[in-house]
Amino acid sequence: MEVDRYDPQAATVEHHMALALGGHHVRSIMRAAHRRCNLSKNATHPVSSSTTP
């Protein structure tokens, strides 16, 4: 079975602190996310993208 890596539902690695904002590529801050969800965050800071006050 071949997986389309550009499928919006495809699994990607999300960094809690985006690499573009100075985050590091370490396992402790990485988690799985759908491609669509990961791309929609667009390198936002984790505090500013949070839904909790």
Residue, then its C-alpha position, 0 to 999 in steps of 0.5 A: m500500500e502506498v501512502d500519499r504524503y500530500d494527503p491532508q489526513a497524512a501523518t506528519v511530525e509536529h514540533h510543540m515549538a516550531l523549528a522556525l521559531g527556534g524550536h529544536h528537533v528533539r523527541s520530547i517536543m514532537r507529536a503526530a498531527h494531520r498534515r492539514c492541522n500541522l500546516s494550518k499552524n503556520a509556525t505560530h508560537p505555542v502560547s499564541s495558538s493555544t485555546t486556553p487563556 
